[in-house]
Amino acid sequence: MSKPIPTNQERVMNVDDFIVSKTDLKGHITYCNEIFMEMAAMTEEELLGKPHNIVRHPEMPKAVFKLLWNYVQNGREIFAYVKNLSADGSFYWVYANVTPSYDHNHNIIGYYSIRIKPNPAALEIIKPLYAKMLEIEKSEGVDASVNYLANVLKEKGVSSYDEFIINIQG
């Protein structure tokens, strides 16, 4: 399956929807619920075993995923706003919580994510931030985008990315 061409058609989650998925250590999908399939416009067969980035929208800054992987690979949960791409080219925004999954010996064996409908007011903050980060990535690279985000957080007087994201979700 080739990457779809993005359109301006938006899919909007219902307020009581929960998208759930699990991945292995490499980010390959091992479980996905019905709402995930519906929003992604893909079947279970099209999703299982595929890298989770199969739904990555090209307008998402790579710096956000660099931060996400850094958190979860180090045993920390993370909250993030993510713009995803559906198989038909439409897009949908989510407020994601990603956490490591552990075995009985406390070894990370995969990752678990629950996504809900994002606060529309938060997206008005996130959209221009992500657009600027993407612009920086194209000209200066991912590390420059990460540094830009760190400077924005410092300017806003928040101590961490988590604090910023959780605060704007409300």
CORJO-V207705 format. One record per residue. RES is the residue in one letter. D_LAST is the distance of its C-alpha to the last C-alpha in whole Angstrom. Layout:
res:RES d_last:D_LAST
res:RES d_last:D_LAST
This chain:
res:M d_last:37
res:S d_last:37
res:K d_last:33
res:P d_last:33
res:I d_last:33
res:P d_last:29
res:T d_last:29
res:N d_last:27
res:Q d_last:26
res:E d_last:23
res:R d_last:22
res:V d_last:19
res:M d_last:17
res:N d_last:17
res:V d_last:14
res:D d_last:16
res:D d_last:17
res:F d_last:17
res:I d_last:19
res:V d_last:21
res:S d_last:24
res:K d_last:26
res:T d_last:28
res:D d_last:31
res:L d_last:31
res:K d_last:32
res:G d_last:29
res:H d_last:31
res:I d_last:29
res:T d_last:31
res:Y d_last:29
res:C d_last:27
res:N d_last:26
res:E d_last:27
res:I d_last:23
res:F d_last:24
res:M d_last:27
res:E d_last:26
res:M d_last:24
res:A d_last:26
res:A d_last:29
res:M d_last:31
res:T d_last:33
res:E d_last:32
res:E d_last:36
res:E d_last:34
res:L d_last:31
res:L d_last:33
res:G d_last:34
res:K d_last:33
res:P d_last:31
res:H d_last:27
res:N d_last:27
res:I d_last:29
res:V d_last:26
res:R d_last:25
res:H d_last:25
res:P d_last:27
res:E d_last:24
res:M d_last:22
res:P d_last:23
res:K d_last:25
res:A d_last:23
res:V d_last:20
res:F d_last:22
res:K d_last:24
res:L d_last:22
res:L d_last:21
res:W d_last:24
res:N d_last:25
res:Y d_last:22
res:V d_last:23
res:Q d_last:27
res:N d_last:26
res:G d_last:25
res:R d_last:21
res:E d_last:18
res:I d_last:16
res:F d_last:13
res:A d_last:13
res:Y d_last:13
res:V d_last:17
res:K d_last:19
res:N d_last:21
res:L d_last:25
res:S d_last:27
res:A d_last:30
res:D d_last:31
res:G d_last:30
res:S d_last:26
res:F d_last:23
res:Y d_last:20
res:W d_last:16
res:V d_last:14
res:Y d_last:11
res:A d_last:14
res:N d_last:15
res:V d_last:18
res:T d_last:20
res:P d_last:24
res:S d_last:26
res:Y d_last:29
res:D d_last:33
res:H d_last:34
res:N d_last:35
res:H d_last:32
res:N d_last:33
res:I d_last:30
res:I d_last:31
res:G d_last:29
res:Y d_last:25
res:Y d_last:23
res:S d_last:20
res:I d_last:17
res:R d_last:15
res:I d_last:13
res:K d_last:12
res:P d_last:10
res:N d_last:7
res:P d_last:10
res:A d_last:9
res:A d_last:8
res:L d_last:12
res:E d_last:13
res:I d_last:13
res:I d_last:14
res:K d_last:17
res:P d_last:19
res:L d_last:18
res:Y d_last:19
res:A d_last:22
res:K d_last:23
res:M d_last:23
res:L d_last:25
res:E d_last:27
res:I d_last:28
res:E d_last:29
res:K d_last:31
res:S d_last:33
res:E d_last:33
res:G d_last:31
res:V d_last:28
res:D d_last:29
res:A d_last:28
res:S d_last:25
res:V d_last:24
res:N d_last:25
res:Y d_last:24
res:L d_last:20
res:A d_last:21
res:N d_last:22
res:V d_last:19
res:L d_last:17
res:K d_last:20
res:E d_last:20
res:K d_last:16
res:G d_last:17
res:V d_last:15
res:S d_last:17
res:S d_last:16
res:Y d_last:15
res:D d_last:13
res:E d_last:11
res:F d_last:10
res:I d_last:9
res:I d_last:7
res:N d_last:5
res:I d_last:5
res:Q d_last:4
res:G d_last:0
